[in-house]
Amino acid sequence: MNMTTKGALVVGAVAVLSFGLFDWPQARADEESWFGRGASTRDAVWATECGACHVPYPPQLLPTASWERVMDGLSSHFGENAELPADTTAHIRRYLAAHAADARGMRWRYDGGDDKDRTRTRTSATASRFEMPMRITETRWFIRAHHEVGSEVWSRPAVGSAANCGACHQGAAEGIFDEHRVRIPR
Amino acid sequence: MGLGLAAQADEAASLRDAYAARAGVSAATLIPEGEQLFRAGGTGERHCTACHTDDPTQDGKTRVGKRIAPMAPAANPARFTDPAKVEKWFGRNCKDVLARACSDREKAAVIAWLMSLETRK
């Protein structure tokens, strides 16, 4: 085997292996928008209601069980009252369930916490944290995707908190979280 | 959609007047009460002004940093033209700020005051 062939094989192997390392959400970030091409899976009621106070967080970011917890607790939604009429709530629940991280037979790979937590015997409290996190920012893929962002960045006035996706992700409101459209405000 | 400015102003006025009529008062007399409620209602960090700022002709900001369009119809003519939306937000925000529902009188008062504001040049 000459050096060139060997080099090509190494590059190829590294490429294949790295591809496997990508978690599903990061891989999806290569697409133009999480809502697919066109607006077919972007629900107007969900976009209006869930997008009133914050970026409408794509259903793909959490499993169905998490969304059910969110929808069950709208009267105290992260400290604020976000109640909706029953028919609107039912509509949004259906949309979230149809597109959640574990929809269509995909398995939600638990996330959040560290590896020690994962292997520890789960109490009901930790189980709910693991299986149905309430915060997207607690999930393993979120933490990994944002590890380069220093804590000082999150607290800049123009950012405010990690909940404010749109502060840096220019296309967040349209479901575009592509790295190329990230502009971190000073 | 596409309501003219005059039509939007009429809708806001009729919504304000409907609340006032249910409370048995004239909306015009409630303007100072509306300002008082908007500026001083609530306790601790719970105030209308926490998100809407103390100038309702300007943008506000939600706790996670999203822009809130101005509350004063002079700056944002679409305000108070959708009764279901108005009920939804009074419903949520009164419970957050005052820990109770608002009365028809209070809703009429806040709308009356906001409608009385003019934008600064």
Interface residues (C-beta under 8 A of the other chain):
Chain A: A52 C53 H54 V55 S75 G79 E80 N81 A82 E83 L84 P85 A158 V159 G160 S161 A163 N164 G166 A167
Chain B: T62 R63 V64 G65 K66 A84 K88 G91 R92 N93 K95 D96
